Amino acid sequence: MAMASLLSWYHRVARDLPWRRTRDPYAIWVSETMLQQTRVDTVTPYYERFLRELPTLQSLAEAPEERVLGLWSGLGYYRRARMLHAAARRVVREHGGRLPEEVQQLRGLEGVGAYTAGAVSSIAFGRREALVDGNVVRVLARLFALDDEVESSAGKARVWRLAERLVKDAPGEPGDWNQALMELGATVCTPRDPRCSGCPVSAPCLARARGIAGELPRTSARRAPVTVRRIALVLMSASRVVLARRRPGALFGGLWEPPGADGGARELTRLARRLELDPRSLEPVGEVRHVLTHRRLHVAVARGSLGRRRRWEVPSAEYDAIEAVALGDLAELAQARLSRKLLALAGVL
Ligand code: SF4
């Protein structure tokens, strides 16, 4: 394959991204973790702030979880932050504070899968290790006109074998080669309308030659997200708003949000009573829609006035704390993006 042309194309057009300006393994690991399931332009400000606040692996290992979640607040997929934090502690404990170079050792860390291990090993340490993400799957499926369903275990194994073979023989730095494949998928060989006429590997591409680029990669039909109806209650005064903390282990575990529940009007009444409020005093303010990987949340928001109370004993399956938080402290608190949307609709933000 015309490998050199892909690499020289990459060196010409590569986007100038902050994590491409460093060889610090810790910084590269943080960026690769943030970039899982999240777009580059969303990640950039979070990455910069995270590295400013926690510039070394040691500083991450020593930080309290609340602080790590606070820096991740709004980026989504919070399990990544918890795993990164746990893995940093393990690196300090078991590897003398130095991130291991080898894929097998990297994979022993919390949250480090095959992709992240390959990325850190090749990009930060220059090892000839492959990586496969959605972009690489698409590019390789097209270049080699793979007929396999790429989500099947046989299809995945085939793509990995191809990626491993290619990186072994690739010219230049293996990390650059891996990034070139991903960059091609992100900017040229896109899911819809691949720009084959401007592609540096159009000559050897079998899908282009056969006119089937748009049909690849082959996938099984995706599961449609389920719609879940919820209610949320925003109780506020001129200086405070009531927030509840999700129990660890649950969706959004450890993050704060206006208290809520799955369901409709009946659950709102129940929640109001638990907070010792008259349900008739609540004012509906509209609905927030929020899409997660497998769920589409429709959250009906109601607003109410906060009295003098600052803390509630509210044992529930979802929350382990409910407090009236000073508005000035909101920015520091770990919240999911959904929580900010709810507060904005109620007029708090
Ligand atoms: Fe993708 Fe087209 Fe390039 Fe083939 S020629 S790798 S289908 S952009």
Residues whose N, C-alpha, C, O or C-beta is under 5 A from the ligand:
A	BS01	SF4	V139 R142 L143 V188 C189 P194 R195 C196 C199 V201 S202 C205 A207 R208 A213
